Amino acid sequence: MDAADLEAVEAELLDAAFAGCRPVWYSSNYVFLAQLRSRGRELLAIYKPRDGETPLWDFPHGTLYRREAAAYRLAKLLRWPVVPPTVIREGPSGIGSVQLFIEHDPERHFFVQRDDPALWPQLQRLCLFDAIANNADRKGGHCLLDASGHIWGIDNGLCFHEQEKLRSVIWDWAGEPIPPDLLADLEAAAARLDERSGDAEALRGLLTEAEFRAAARRLGRLIARRTFPVPGAARHYPWPLV
């Protein structure tokens, strides 16, 4: 999707009427596959209401839906379409995040994608995105490959903690130089943060000021080091891996 497509889907997700909702039973939080009707067509979305979030010891309760939307805003700031369009709105179970559902084959997860060199640039981009977002739960099954060969990162609720919590399966390029094109994208995003662009302010509005500043520091650290992140001393893999 290009920028115009993303904006159009955002508008549909905000304006569409809920025509049906069914639970996704394998989730630890309340997650629904929603059928939406908008402008004469139907689309599917993942709806995660705030009131269905399971309390966690390390993330403030009732904030995961905002972090889902913040992840999308960070992707827009980077100009990287790595997170499906995601909005915050009211639904049948109250306010929550609503994200475009991506049709995919669940058997073609990260551990299959990594064997295809043609997909490596996309996976490298997602790796850097997760380092900035401080994603504490990047499982292999959260990397969706759509029919066009595009990789999307989903389930981004455990992001943007102030403390270092990066837990991911994507360590294939740890310590290696960041390719020049991706480094240029990071530098451009940092400039937009400094300029307080609209995308930067949209991200700031979904996080605490401390969380926002921590994300900016992580971005700056990647630019300064010019290398992919390396695992820290704490647990750096999610569980389960897929």
BAFIGU-552469 format. One record per residue: residue number from 1; residue in three letters; x, y, z of N, C-alpha, C in turn. Coordinates in steps of 0.001 Angstrom, whole numbers, padded with zeros to 6 digits, always signed. Atoms other than C-alpha are relative to their C-alpha. Last residue first. Example, Ala and Ser with C-alpha at 12.3 -4.5 7.8 and 13.67 -1.06 7.14 Angstrom:
REM residues 2
2  ser  -000820  -001190  -000060  +013670  -001060  +007140  -000770  +001090  +000730
1  ala  +000890  -001190  +000000  +012300  -004500  +007800  +000900  +001200  +000000
//
This chain:
REM residues 242
242  val  +000932  -000242  +001108  +005746  -018688  +016844  -001350  +000455  +000533
241  leu  -000721  -000677  +001074  +008598  -018446  +019355  -000902  +000325  -001184
240  pro  -000725  +000897  +000903  +006373  -019220  +022319  +000625  +000762  -001157
239  trp  +000451  +001382  -000112  +007695  -017385  +024142  -001507  -000045  -000079
238  pro  +001357  +000162  -000544  +009558  -014222  +023190  -000308  -001485  +000165
237  tyr  +000917  +000721  +000874  +013364  -014142  +022820  -001388  -000019  +000642
236  his  +000208  -000758  +001230  +015638  -011510  +024393  -000809  -000749  -001044
235  arg  +000634  +000905  +000969  +015787  -012587  +028030  -000379  +000776  -001250
234  ala  +001271  +000574  -000446  +018062  -010072  +029752  -000569  -000926  -001085
233  ala  -000263  +000998  -001035  +021741  -009525  +028909  -001284  -000689  +000462
232  gly  -000496  -000488  -001276  +020963  -007776  +025650  +000201  -001133  +000990
231  pro  +000731  +000410  -001207  +020646  -009182  +022144  +000651  +000541  +001265
230  val  -000483  +001300  -000462  +022283  -007111  +019384  -000769  -000370  +001268
229  pro  -000117  +000262  -001441  +020664  -004276  +017486  +000516  -001395  +000288
228  phe  +001205  +000638  -000516  +021455  -003725  +013791  +000183  -000307  +001493
227  thr  +000035  +001464  +000067  +024337  -001365  +013154  -001326  -000512  +000540
226  arg  +000051  +000396  +001405  +024752  +002339  +012396  +000032  -001523  -000185
225  arg  -000778  +001246  +000088  +025763  +002990  +016015  +000067  -000544  -001421
224  ala  -001378  -000226  -000461  +024695  +006647  +015981  +000858  -001245  -000185
223  ile  -000689  -000863  +000968  +021602  +006055  +013851  +001461  +000181  +000389
222  leu  -000204  +000770  +001225  +020485  +003097  +015957  +000785  +000816  -001027
221  arg  -001061  +000965  -000267  +021043  +005121  +019134  +000285  -000856  -001235
220  gly  -001294  -000673  +000060  +019013  +008043  +017817  +001160  -000957  +000200
219  leu  -000230  -000357  +001392  +016034  +005779  +017171  +001374  +000650  -000164
218  arg  -000332  +001261  +000669  +016326  +004308  +020653  +000262  +000235  -001486
217  arg  -001383  +000368  -000352  +016492  +007813  +022109  +000418  -001285  -000707
216  ala  -000896  -000897  +000734  +013345  +008853  +020219  +001467  -000332  +000290
215  ala  +000005  +000458  +001391  +011530  +005780  +021567  +000931  +000866  -000850
214  ala  -000782  +001233  +000039  +012590  +006721  +025099  +000058  -000551  -001423
213  arg  -001419  -000369  -000009  +011344  +010268  +024560  +000902  -001234  -000052
212  phe  -000334  -000626  +001281  +007923  +008987  +023557  +001482  +000340  -000073
211  glu  -000034  +001054  +001015  +007721  +006636  +026508  +000400  +000560  -001361
210  ala  -001191  +000818  -000255  +008673  +009418  +028937  +000126  -001114  -001040
209  glu  -001159  -000750  +000479  +006108  +011768  +027375  +001284  -000800  +000199
208  thr  -000421  -000977  -000999  +003422  +009152  +027831  +001227  +000727  -000544
207  leu  -000934  +000504  -000998  +002248  +007601  +024613  +000171  +001012  +001121
206  leu  +000446  +001331  -000412  -000623  +008017  +022125  +000847  -000600  +001117
205  gly  +001309  -000049  -000640  -000287  +011765  +021635  -000509  -001333  +000511
204  arg  -000138  -000545  -001354  +003445  +011503  +020953  -001328  -000044  +000750
203  leu  -000624  +001031  -000831  +002765  +009273  +017945  +000098  +000467  +001446
202  ala  +001009  +001060  -000127  +000336  +011772  +016444  +000544  -001142  +000855
201  glu  +000934  -000420  -001048  +002855  +014533  +017207  -001117  -001023  +000190
200  ala  -000672  +000052  -001297  +005561  +012744  +015239  -000960  +000348  +001129
199  asp  -000146  +001412  -000368  +003246  +012072  +012306  +000662  -000138  +001364
198  gly  +001301  +000534  -000368  +002227  +015735  +012217  +000065  -001449  +000421
197  ser  +000913  +000190  +001121  +005841  +016849  +012257  -001328  -000567  +000492
196  arg  +001342  +000185  -000570  +007521  +017969  +015452  -001054  -000077  -001102
195  glu  +000858  -001041  +000561  +010549  +019210  +013463  -001419  -000039  +000578
194  asp  -000528  -001300  -000411  +012903  +017206  +015663  -000890  +001144  -000471
193  leu  +000214  -000136  -001443  +010756  +014105  +015223  +000445  +001375  +000471
192  arg  +001426  -000286  -000177  +010644  +014659  +011465  -000367  +000098  +001474
191  ala  +000219  -001404  +000348  +014442  +014886  +011477  -001468  +000375  +000174
190  ala  -000515  -000790  -001118  +014663  +011579  +013338  -000194  +001486  -000270
189  ala  +000995  +000082  -001071  +012415  +010011  +010684  +000440  +000821  +001206
188  ala  +001123  -000841  +000395  +014744  +011258  +007935  -001087  -000003  +001068
187  glu  -000423  -001390  -000172  +017734  +009776  +009754  -001122  +000964  -000377
186  leu  -000059  -000278  -001440  +015993  +006416  +010083  +000358  +001468  +000244
185  asp  +001383  -000085  -000489  +015070  +006411  +006392  -000034  +000333  +001490
184  ala  +000529  -001289  +000459  +018684  +007210  +005456  -001444  +000190  +000461
183  leu  -000585  -001015  -000874  +019839  +004273  +007592  -000499  +001391  -000387
182  leu  +000743  +000053  -001260  +017403  +002031  +005726  +000542  +001030  +000986
181  asp  +001352  -000503  +000234  +018810  +003119  +002375  -000830  -000008  +001278
180  pro  +000100  -001460  +000144  +022416  +002805  +003578  -001417  +000526  -000199
179  pro  -000143  -000427  +001395  +022051  -000802  +004796  -000239  +001503  -000147
178  ile  +001319  -000281  +000568  +022453  -001112  +008605  +000189  +000453  -001446
177  pro  +000313  -001386  +000398  +025853  -002593  +009390  -001416  +000123  -000560
176  glu  -000419  -000312  +001362  +025824  -006019  +011115  -000358  +001448  -000356
175  gly  -001338  -000559  +000062  +025658  -006322  +014905  +000486  +000359  -001392
174  ala  -000509  -000656  -001212  +022643  -008623  +014904  +001449  +000461  -000190
173  trp  -000999  -000984  +000442  +021562  -009414  +011327  +000634  +000731  +001187
172  asp  -000844  +000528  +001065  +019655  -012658  +011996  +001122  +000954  -000413
171  trp  -001363  -000367  -000382  +018276  -011451  +015333  +001005  -000397  -001089
170  ile  -000764  -000514  +001144  +014604  -011423  +014378  +001357  +000522  +000469
169  val  -000631  +001128  +000677  +012897  -013720  +016917  +000934  +000478  -001112
168  ser  +000314  +000200  +001410  +012165  -010806  +019204  +000638  -001275  -000505
167  arg  +000023  +001459  +000105  +012182  -009625  +022784  -000523  -000345  -001390
166  leu  +000049  +000570  +001341  +013171  -005987  +023231  +000113  -001517  +000054
165  lys  +000750  +001257  -000066  +012327  -005014  +026806  -000037  -000703  -001356
164  glu  -000374  +000859  +001127  +014583  -002045  +027592  -000677  -001359  +000140
163  gln  -001136  +000878  -000272  +012682  +000122  +030075  +000279  -000881  -001216
162  glu  -001182  -000841  -000250  +010451  +002998  +028929  +001245  -000857  +000217
161  his  -000319  -000120  -001420  +007932  +000559  +027417  +001253  +000856  +000150
160  phe  -000189  -001365  -000501  +007022  +001413  +023841  +000170  +000104  +001513
159  cys  -001048  -000876  +000527  +005631  -001946  +022716  +000096  +001277  +000822
158  leu  -001047  -000023  -001029  +003586  -004835  +024063  +001222  +000772  -000510
157  gly  +000456  -000611  -001252  +000479  -004084  +022009  +001072  +000110  +001064
156  asn  -001004  -000950  -000476  +002165  -004703  +018656  -000379  +000663  +001322
155  asp  -000071  +000238  -001451  +000258  -007817  +017636  +001095  +000859  +000631
154  ile  +001229  -000184  -000770  +000990  -007442  +013902  +000255  -000308  +001472
153  gly  -000186  +000342  -001401  +004034  -006932  +011684  -001257  +000313  +000789
152  trp  +000617  -000902  -000974  +003248  -006987  +007960  +000284  -000509  +001411
151  ile  -000014  +000470  -001389  +005357  -008577  +005222  -000555  +001088  +000912
150  his  -000308  -001050  -000981  +004493  -007908  +001566  -000106  -000559  +001417
149  gly  -001378  +000131  -000454  +004722  -010743  -000966  +000427  +001062  +000989
148  ser  -000869  -000780  +000876  +001575  -009765  -002869  +001473  -000096  +000381
147  ala  -000045  +000619  +001326  -000478  -012564  -001304  +000924  +000745  -000959
146  asp  +001251  -000026  +000753  +000327  -011379  +002222  +000216  -000543  -001417
145  leu  -000337  -000176  +001410  +003202  -012488  +004430  -001284  -000047  -000815
144  leu  +000949  +000538  +000966  +002407  -011998  +008109  +000428  +000340  -001418
143  cys  -000518  -000513  +001277  +005152  -011589  +010721  -000850  -000630  -001104
142  his  +000464  -001384  +000105  +003391  -012046  +014084  +000509  +000679  -001262
141  gly  +001346  -000028  +000556  +003736  -015828  +013804  -000596  +001384  -000100
140  gly  -000057  +000315  +001416  +007476  -015539  +014307  -001349  +000063  -000677
139  lys  -000015  +001427  +000307  +006944  -013813  +017624  +000065  -000214  -001513
138  arg  +000009  +000252  +001445  +007846  -010187  +018238  +000199  -001490  -000267
137  asp  +000682  +001252  +000340  +006779  -009813  +021885  -000065  -000218  -001511
136  ala  -000297  +001056  -000971  +008603  -007111  +023855  -000584  -001352  -000405
135  asn  +001014  +001047  +000044  +008730  -004623  +020988  +000404  -001156  +000915
134  asn  -000287  +000784  -001201  +010956  -001723  +021969  -001030  -001122  +000149
133  ala  +001242  +000165  -000768  +009271  +000451  +019311  +000221  -000752  +001299
132  ile  +000470  -001341  -000382  +012673  +001598  +018057  -001231  -000107  +000884
131  ala  -000996  -000559  -000913  +014144  -001929  +018078  -000422  +001391  +000477
130  asp  +000205  +000577  -001326  +010927  -003319  +016599  +000992  +000556  +001017
129  phe  +001246  -000543  -000551  +011159  -000948  +013624  -000208  -000496  +001429
128  leu  -000324  -001348  -000464  +014776  -001960  +013079  -001227  +000679  +000607
127  cys  -000933  +000121  -001118  +013841  -005652  +012876  +000321  +001375  +000589
126  leu  +000819  +000327  -001163  +010844  -004840  +010660  +000858  -000141  +001246
125  arg  +000781  -001191  -000337  +013139  -003101  +008179  -000846  -000239  +001247
124  gln  -000937  -000928  -000615  +015535  -006030  +008232  -000715  +001278  +000441
123  leu  -000229  +000487  -001357  +012606  -008365  +007593  +001003  +000894  +000732
122  gln  +001195  -000277  -000796  +011557  -006312  +004576  +000190  -000432  +001450
121  pro  +000131  -001454  -000245  +015094  -006263  +003179  -001227  +000366  +000835
120  trp  -000876  -000518  -001043  +015403  -010045  +003814  -000108  +001510  +000196
119  leu  +000781  -000613  -001079  +012344  -011024  +001788  +000885  +000642  +001064
118  ala  +000763  -001108  +000563  +014202  -011699  -001474  -000804  +000733  +001070
117  pro  -000780  -001240  +000011  +016700  -013763  +000513  -000748  +001200  -000563
116  asp  +000130  -000612  +001329  +013981  -016389  +001168  +000758  +001322  -000019
115  asp  -000723  +000831  +000952  +014893  -018651  +004120  -000042  +000558  -001420
114  arg  -001436  -000286  -000116  +013905  -015912  +006587  +000836  -000815  -000979
113  gln  -000373  -001193  +000761  +010298  -016153  +005391  +001511  +000232  -000014
112  val  +000032  +000382  +001414  +009905  -019713  +006676  +000477  +001176  -000853
111  phe  -001015  +001038  +000129  +010979  -018936  +010255  -000005  -000653  -001382
110  phe  -001370  -000508  +000097  +009093  -015665  +010005  +001022  -001095  -000275
109  his  -000389  -000963  -001033  +005706  -017268  +009278  +001476  +000364  -000160
108  arg  -001122  -000737  +000592  +004513  -018987  +006094  +000423  +001124  +000949
107  glu  -001167  +000884  +000062  +002356  -021601  +007858  +001227  +000717  -000563
106  pro  -000693  +000051  -001286  -000142  -018909  +008874  +001214  -000916  +000017
105  asp  -000139  +001417  -000308  -000997  -018287  +005194  +000782  -000108  +001310
104  his  -001333  +000582  +000022  -002164  -014697  +004926  -000081  -001502  +000236
103  glu  +000117  +001381  +000466  -005111  -012333  +004564  +001402  -000581  -000154
102  ile  -000851  +000369  +001124  -004322  -009218  +006578  -000205  -001469  -000345
101  phe  -000381  +001407  -000011  -007079  -007849  +008800  +000785  -000320  -001261
100  leu  +000350  +000749  +001205  -007097  -004046  +008961  +000501  -001432  +000106
99  gln  -001094  +000140  +000962  -006663  -002908  +012534  -000455  -000831  -001190
98  val  +000588  +000710  +001135  -009228  -001589  +015009  +001050  +000010  -001113
97  ser  -000697  -000140  +001278  -007912  -000556  +018411  -000713  -000841  -001048
96  gly  -001098  +000933  +000213  -010260  -000149  +021330  +000700  +000297  -001305
95  ile  -001119  -000546  +000750  -013167  +001793  +022794  +001126  -001030  -000117
94  gly  -000636  -001223  -000482  -016156  -000193  +023921  +001181  +000421  -000851
93  ser  -000446  +000202  -001383  -017295  -003780  +023468  +000761  +001214  +000535
92  pro  +001046  +000644  -000799  -019414  -003215  +020326  +000379  -000216  +001455
91  gly  +000531  +001202  +000619  -016842  -000757  +018954  -001051  -000627  +000900
90  glu  +000983  +000767  -000760  -015634  +002749  +019669  -000454  -001206  -000806
89  arg  +001399  -000387  +000138  -012540  +003961  +017872  -000869  -000833  +000928
88  ile  +000688  +000148  -001279  -008758  +003874  +017750  -001430  +000511  -000170
87  val  +000628  -001195  -000568  -007159  +003304  +014367  -000558  -000328  +001382
86  thr  +000559  +000227  -001337  -004768  +000828  +012757  -000545  +001310  +000533
85  pro  +000733  -001176  -000493  -003633  +000509  +009141  -000755  -000316  +001284
84  pro  +001261  -000266  +000698  -001459  -002633  +008922  -000677  +001255  +000558
83  val  +001118  +000277  -000908  +002065  -002278  +010358  -001292  +000291  -000759
82  val  -000267  +001281  -000663  +005206  -002518  +008189  -001099  -000387  +000987
81  pro  +001293  +000677  -000176  +004365  +000195  +005665  +000176  -001389  +000602
80  trp  -000121  +001428  +000250  +007638  +002089  +006294  -001370  -000659  +000213
79  arg  +000386  +000207  +001401  +007481  +005871  +005987  +000201  -001454  -000411
78  leu  -001147  +000554  +000706  +009363  +006022  +009302  -000238  -000105  -001506
77  leu  -001104  -000940  -000195  +006732  +008341  +010809  +001235  -000450  -000789
76  lys  +000250  -001139  +000893  +004032  +006150  +009287  +001107  +001039  +000120
75  ala  -000243  +000456  +001369  +005518  +003060  +010943  -000220  +001131  -000993
74  leu  -001451  +000047  +000165  +005648  +004975  +014241  +000348  -000454  -001415
73  arg  -000462  -001389  +000163  +001968  +005826  +013836  +001517  +000057  -000142
72  tyr  +000344  -000430  +001363  +001127  +002158  +013260  +000498  +001416  -000256
71  ala  -000887  +000733  +000902  +003011  +001208  +016413  -000273  +000392  -001450
70  ala  -001291  -000699  +000013  +001172  +003958  +018296  +000984  -000693  -000935
69  ala  +000128  -001143  +000899  -002170  +002407  +017301  +001312  +000775  -000100
68  glu  +000250  +000526  +001343  -001224  -000922  +018861  -000072  +001147  -001014
67  arg  -001316  +000392  +000511  +000230  +000961  +021825  -000116  -000638  -001384
66  arg  -000666  -001224  +000443  -003126  +002670  +022353  +001385  -000311  -000576
65  tyr  +000653  -000410  +001243  -004864  -000720  +022450  +000632  +001277  -000547
64  leu  -000503  +000790  +001117  -002313  -001909  +025009  -000627  +000427  -001325
63  thr  -000771  -000799  +000962  -002977  +000948  +027415  +000414  -000776  -001243
62  gly  +000857  -000808  +000849  -005743  -000347  +029700  +000733  +000845  -001020
61  his  +001249  +000615  +000449  -003459  -001589  +032435  -000808  +000985  -000853
60  pro  +001189  -000601  -000626  -000005  -000054  +032604  -001279  -000579  -000591
59  phe  +000579  -001021  +000862  +002598  -002550  +031317  -001244  +000578  +000675
58  asp  -001009  -000973  +000433  +004906  -004489  +033653  -000510  +001058  -000971
57  trp  -000740  -000602  -001112  +002602  -006596  +035835  +000894  +001141  -000460
56  leu  -001389  +000443  +000015  +000059  -007262  +033117  +000759  +000698  +001112
55  pro  -000998  -000796  -000733  -003730  -006992  +033359  +001378  -000649  -000038
54  thr  -000408  +000699  -001206  -005612  -008882  +030594  +001057  +000823  +000735
53  glu  -001432  +000225  -000195  -007107  -006451  +028108  +000273  -000701  +001327
52  gly  -000297  +001426  +000069  -010798  -006909  +027325  +001469  -000323  +000196
51  asp  +000546  +000690  -001166  -011844  -003457  +028529  +000225  -001503  -000036
50  arg  -000766  -000282  -001221  -009507  -001798  +026051  -000490  -000832  +001169
49  pro  +000547  -000994  -000931  -011200  -003458  +023106  +000864  +000167  +001246
48  lys  -000504  +000321  -001335  -009093  -005227  +020464  -000492  +001065  +000975
47  tyr  +000469  -000964  -000994  -010799  -005298  +017039  +000451  -000469  +001381
46  ile  -000226  +000539  -001335  -009059  -007079  +014165  -000309  +001094  +001006
45  ala  -000935  -000700  -000874  -010536  -006013  +010847  +000138  -000764  +001311
44  leu  -000222  +000653  -001277  -012346  -007486  +007873  +001051  +000758  +000796
43  leu  -001387  +000325  -000298  -013711  -005448  +005000  +000083  -000633  +001377
42  glu  -000261  +000592  -001303  -017076  -005026  +003338  +001497  -000244  +000152
41  arg  -000797  +001220  +000003  -017975  -002697  +000501  +000212  -000491  +001419
40  gly  +000440  +001015  +000946  -020616  -000113  -000295  +000855  -001244  -000060
39  arg  +000022  -000513  +001371  -018934  +002827  +001338  -000289  -001087  -001028
38  ser  -000345  -001398  +000243  -018108  +000978  +004541  -000066  +000302  -001483
37  arg  +000606  -000433  +001265  -019271  -002239  +006094  +000231  +001484  -000167
36  leu  +000365  -001407  +000107  -017124  -003903  +008749  -000602  +000280  -001370
35  gln  +000433  -000234  +001365  -016824  -007542  +009772  -000535  +001420  -000073
34  ala  +001173  -000838  +000258  -014846  -007793  +012961  -000272  +000100  -001494
33  leu  -000033  -000205  +001438  -012511  -010570  +014011  -001297  +000711  -000362
32  phe  +001129  +000358  +000855  -012440  -010061  +017751  +000360  +000190  -001465
31  val  -000307  -000396  +001367  -009712  -010056  +020373  -001130  -000516  -000886
30  tyr  +001187  +000038  +000838  -010317  -010158  +024132  +000368  +000563  -001372
29  asn  +000888  -001143  -000217  -006897  -010798  +025575  -001261  -000185  -000836
28  ser  +000071  -000164  -001455  -004995  -014117  +025868  -000849  +001201  +000389
27  ser  -000685  -001167  -000545  -005792  -014919  +022210  -000159  +000078  +001514
26  tyr  -001353  +000353  -000426  -006588  -018408  +020910  +000753  +001176  +000613
25  trp  -000081  +000700  -001279  -010328  -017781  +020900  +001413  -000268  +000483
24  val  -001143  +000803  +000404  -010533  -015092  +018252  +000448  -000725  +001259
23  pro  -001261  +000073  -000752  -013965  -013848  +019176  +001053  -000829  -000713
22  arg  -000120  +001304  -000655  -016615  -013029  +016582  +001357  -000109  +000676
21  cys  -001210  +000109  -000809  -017891  -009628  +015529  +000045  -001408  +000593
20  gly  -000135  +001265  -000709  -020490  -008650  +012949  +001334  -000058  +000721
19  ala  +001072  +000881  +000464  -021755  -005745  +010874  +000040  -001353  +000693
18  phe  -000245  +001390  -000385  -019723  -003037  +012641  -001199  -000843  -000426
17  ala  +000911  +000553  -001002  -020265  +000173  +010687  +000380  -001441  +000296
16  ala  +000794  +001181  +000325  -017351  +001759  +008869  -000891  -000418  +001163
15  asp  +001390  -000310  +000334  -016241  +005328  +009560  -000896  -001216  -000155
14  leu  +000614  -000942  -000945  -012934  +004927  +011378  -001497  +000144  -000226
13  leu  +000031  +000632  -001321  -011807  +001789  +009544  -000685  +000899  +001030
12  glu  +001026  +001042  -000014  -012803  +003366  +006236  -000107  -000657  +001370
11  ala  +001310  -000655  +000011  -010810  +006513  +006918  -001123  -001024  +000041
10  glu  +000221  -000621  -001315  -007739  +004496  +007879  -001403  +000599  +000073
9  val  +000414  +001094  -000889  -008127  +002443  +004687  -000236  +000526  +001405
8  ala  +001359  +000402  +000367  -008068  +005618  +002581  -000504  -001115  +000913
7  glu  +000932  -001031  -000473  -005031  +006993  +004415  -001442  -000396  -000297
6  leu  +000059  +000089  -001463  -003131  +003750  +003887  -001014  +000985  +000555
5  asp  +000786  +001187  -000345  -003989  +003728  +000182  -000165  -000126  +001507
4  ala  +001408  -000306  +000279  -002770  +007302  -000207  -000900  -001169  +000352
3  ala  +000531  -000882  -001042  +000511  +006499  +001531  -001482  +000299  -000201
2  asp  -000703  -001267  -000084  +001207  +003509  -000718  -000692  +000885  +001022
1  met  +000831  -001194  +000000  +000000  +000000  +000000  +000872  +001253  +000000
//
